Amino acid sequence: MRVCIGVGGGIAAYKSAELVRRLQDRGYEVQVVMTRAACQFITPLTMASLSGRKVITGLFNNGSDGPAGEANIDSAIEHIAVAQTIDLLLIAPATADLLAKMARGHADDFLTTLHLATQAPLVIAPAMNVNMWTHPATQENLAILKGRGARIVDPAEGYLACGMTGAGRLASTDAIVAAVVETLDAAALPKNLQGHTVLVTAGPTQEDVDPVRYITNRSSGRMGYAIASEARRRGAHVVLVSGPTALAAPDGVELVAVRSAEEMRDAVLSHLDRANIVVMAAAVADYRPARRAEQKIKKNAAPLTIELESTPDILREIAARRGERFVVGFAAETENLVANAKRKLEAKNLDMIVANDVSGTDTGFDSEFNAAVILSRDGEPVELRRMTKQEMAGRILDEAAARIRTPVPAR
Ligand SMILES: Cc1cc2nc3c(=O)[nH]c(=O)nc-3n(C[C@H](O)[C@H](O)[C@H](O)COP(=O)(O)O)c2cc1C
């Protein structure tokens, strides 16, 4: 794998030297490209010594970009050669100036020309003064780049070289390397959901008892979020309807935040038309208080009885309106796993159901791991032994992708 690291002209440029080493430790071949300004902060000699390769600093005559550069046919075609042979372009540190140029498609030096010429995935790690970072111009440029699929490794908060404190420090080397590894892994995945729109539900719901209390469950949302991120990695457009969780929405996923079962129902039905695959991984409350007290219920020595009523059955409503959509349900059971899941598959008119045993303590609710059986209308049960929820999400989606008969919808 060949990673190109583009170094921008900021104080954090010296940290790119460590990044080169760490990427090489991972077995990647590293090509360094530096902007003219970057050469003011760290020498190309240092980067060439570390990377073991010639460092590219200019479009013309491979000198620094600038008026003195003389056209040279070797360097003139170099950016095309690099553009076509790299597996990933990492910009670290990315200056505010580079973000603006990339967002607008400028190509007035080697790095920005390479950015336009390559089709390799792009990872951007910005670093700058906090006011530059929070400036609407910078944030708009970031949104444009994100919208095009770039992976942004957000800067960390802390003391900045300019003497101010706030967001703007280059993210840790670990975080940047992890983003590179994840992006390369994702690029190697089959894009078997390209063109599809996947609607995923995740997390628990909260059903109000009074203005300060609610009934909920132990769902962390991890399974649904893993489905959303794996679907995205496989090329799908993803709408994630999520109850309250402590998780950050995966990159590139459209998040619709809800609280109650009723809100989740409304959100799912309003986005259903856009989706041709629906994965219902939320732990929707089955019951809610029949009445929500207007005021906080006072503490009292007498026992308190709260009457509960059923919440809307979202899966049943989807079953009625599903059309040609491929619908996947989840069944969390503590007994008779397969028999109960089979019944739900039939009763709710699903294409696939993922039955997981939540009676254990090391898988299921609130855990990083899960174990499950996938039942579908056409095939033998597929047993998924204990694995991470991320891995399991990938397996579930690959099983679903193999069964989708309807053509990719036009968007
Ligand atoms: C001492 C000094 C430190 C700088 N640090 C940063 C920085 O951390 N982030 C940034 O976006 N710009 C920083 N700049 C401004 C950039 O160097 C300037 O915008 C330059 O044009 C960027 O060029 P490039 O984007 O081609 O690398 C700094 C400038 C100076 C003089």
The ligand as an SDF file (V2000), in Angstrom:
LIG
                    3D

 31 33  0  0  0  0  0  0  0  0999 V2000
    4.7780   30.9460   12.3810 C   0  0  0  0  0  0  0  0  0  0  0  0
    3.5660   30.5860   11.5530 C   0  0  0  0  0  0  0  0  0  0  0  0
    2.7710   29.5410   11.9550 C   0  0  0  0  0  0  0  0  0  0  0  0
    1.6380   29.1720   11.2220 C   0  0  0  0  0  0  0  0  0  0  0  0
    0.8690   28.1340   11.6410 N   0  0  0  0  0  0  0  0  0  0  0  0
   -0.2290   27.7980   10.9460 C   0  0  0  0  0  0  0  0  0  0  0  0
   -1.0470   26.7180   11.3750 C   0  0  0  0  0  0  0  0  0  0  0  0
   -0.7840   26.0480   12.3670 O   0  0  0  0  0  0  0  0  0  0  0  0
   -2.1600   26.4390   10.6440 N   0  0  0  0  0  0  0  0  0  0  0  0
   -2.4970   27.1330    9.5310 C   0  0  0  0  0  0  0  0  0  0  0  0
   -3.5350   26.8300    8.9310 O   0  0  0  0  0  0  0  0  0  0  0  0
   -1.7180   28.1630    9.0920 N   0  0  0  0  0  0  0  0  0  0  0  0
   -0.5950   28.4960    9.7630 C   0  0  0  0  0  0  0  0  0  0  0  0
    0.1880   29.5330    9.3300 N   0  0  0  0  0  0  0  0  0  0  0  0
   -0.1860   30.2280    8.1000 C   0  0  0  0  0  0  0  0  0  0  0  0
    0.2800   29.4570    6.8710 C   0  0  0  0  0  0  0  0  0  0  0  0
    1.6590   29.1950    6.9340 O   0  0  0  0  0  0  0  0  0  0  0  0
   -0.0720   30.2020    5.5960 C   0  0  0  0  0  0  0  0  0  0  0  0
   -1.4960   30.3000    5.4840 O   0  0  0  0  0  0  0  0  0  0  0  0
    0.4900   29.5370    4.3560 C   0  0  0  0  0  0  0  0  0  0  0  0
    0.0880   30.2780    3.2150 O   0  0  0  0  0  0  0  0  0  0  0  0
   -0.0090   28.1130    4.2160 C   0  0  0  0  0  0  0  0  0  0  0  0
    0.4960   27.5590    3.0250 O   0  0  0  0  0  0  0  0  0  0  0  0
    0.0900   26.0740    2.5750 P   0  0  0  0  0  0  0  0  0  0  0  0
   -1.3500   25.9310    2.8390 O   0  0  0  0  0  0  0  0  0  0  0  0
    0.4190   26.0420    1.1020 O   0  0  0  0  0  0  0  0  0  0  0  0
    0.9320   25.1160    3.3290 O   0  0  0  0  0  0  0  0  0  0  0  0
    1.3020   29.9000   10.0590 C   0  0  0  0  0  0  0  0  0  0  0  0
    2.1560   30.9370    9.6410 C   0  0  0  0  0  0  0  0  0  0  0  0
    3.2590   31.2820   10.3690 C   0  0  0  0  0  0  0  0  0  0  0  0
    4.1420   32.4020    9.9090 C   0  0  0  0  0  0  0  0  0  0  0  0
  1  2  1  0
  2  3  1  0
  2 30  2  0
  3  4  2  0
  4  5  1  0
  4 28  1  0
  5  6  2  0
  6  7  1  0
  6 13  1  0
  7  8  2  0
  7  9  1  0
  9 10  1  0
 10 11  2  0
 10 12  1  0
 12 13  2  0
 13 14  1  0
 14 15  1  0
 14 28  1  0
 15 16  1  0
 16 17  1  0
 16 18  1  0
 18 19  1  0
 18 20  1  0
 20 21  1  0
 20 22  1  0
 22 23  1  0
 23 24  1  0
 24 25  2  0
 24 26  1  0
 24 27  1  0
 28 29  2  0
 29 30  1  0
 30 31  1  0
M  END
$$$$
